[in-house]
């Protein structure tokens, strides 16, 4: 007797909306000031979000110390936040991330 192949139900994919991830990153940066990777939490990259938030905080702290000497370092903080937010958007779209994988 031949065995019939039983089709397994398709696994439910929980795809997250890239636009929501983008808005959360912007919201986290503008409202809270120190959460540019809030969108990464939303798409389920919690470890990556924590690592990049800590790196962001360290860079912001260093730039704050250097900023007391010169105003140029303050430009690096928003640029870094934009890169983190854009990386989150690319990951949510299913594209290759632009930031390196750290502790993953």
N, C-alpha and C positions, 0 to 999 in steps of 0.2 A: 504494500500500500504506500503510495507517495504522500509525503508530508506536504501540507499546504503552508506556504509562507504566510505568516500572520504579520500584517503591517502594524508597526508600532506607531502610536500617535506621535505626531510631530511635537518636539519639545517647544515649549512656549519661549520665544525669545523676548527678553525684556530690553528691547532697544530703547535707548534714551534719546530724547530729542536734542540735537546739537544746539539749536537756538536757545533752548532752556538752559543748557550748560553754559552757553556764552553769557546769557543774561545773569545767571547766578554768579559767574566770575566777575562780571562788571559790578553787580550789586554788592558782592562781598568785598571788593576793592574800594568802591566809593563810599559805601555806608559804614562798613566796619574798619576799613583802612588796611587791614592786615590779613585778609582772606582771599587772595586772588585765585586760589585753587578750590574755591567753594564748589565750582562746577564739577571738579574731579570727584568730590564726595557724591554728587548727584549721579554721575555715571558709574559709580562703584569702584573707583580707583582710590580707595581710602589710604592705602600705604603711600602711594605716589603723592597724594594730596598733602599728607602730613609732612613728608620729606621736603617737598617744594615750598610748603609754607614755612618750615623751619629755615630753609636756605634763604627764602625771601626776608624773613625777620632778621637773620644775621647780616645779610647785605644791607638792609634798611638801617640797622644799628650802626654798621661801619660807615655808611654814607651820612648818617646823622652826625657822627663824630667828625668826619671830614668836612661836612657841610658847615661846621662852625668856623672852618678856616677859609673855605671858598664855597661859592654857591653851585658850582658845576656838578658835584656829586648828586645833588637832588634830582637831576635829570635822569639818572640811572634807575631810580626806584620806579617811576611810572612805566618806563620802557620795559623793565624786567617784569612788572605786573602784566603788561600787554602781551608779552611773550608767553607767560604762563597761561593766560586766558586763551590765547590763540592755539596753544598746544592742546588745551582741554577741548576746544571746538573740533580740532582735527581728529582727536581720539574718538570723540562722540560720533563723528561722521564715518568712522571706520578707516580713516587714513593713518598713515605712519606718523608717530609723534615726532616733534622737532627737538624736544628737550631729551637729554640722555636719561637712560634708566639708572636710577640710583637706589640701591638697597632693595631691588625688586627680585 
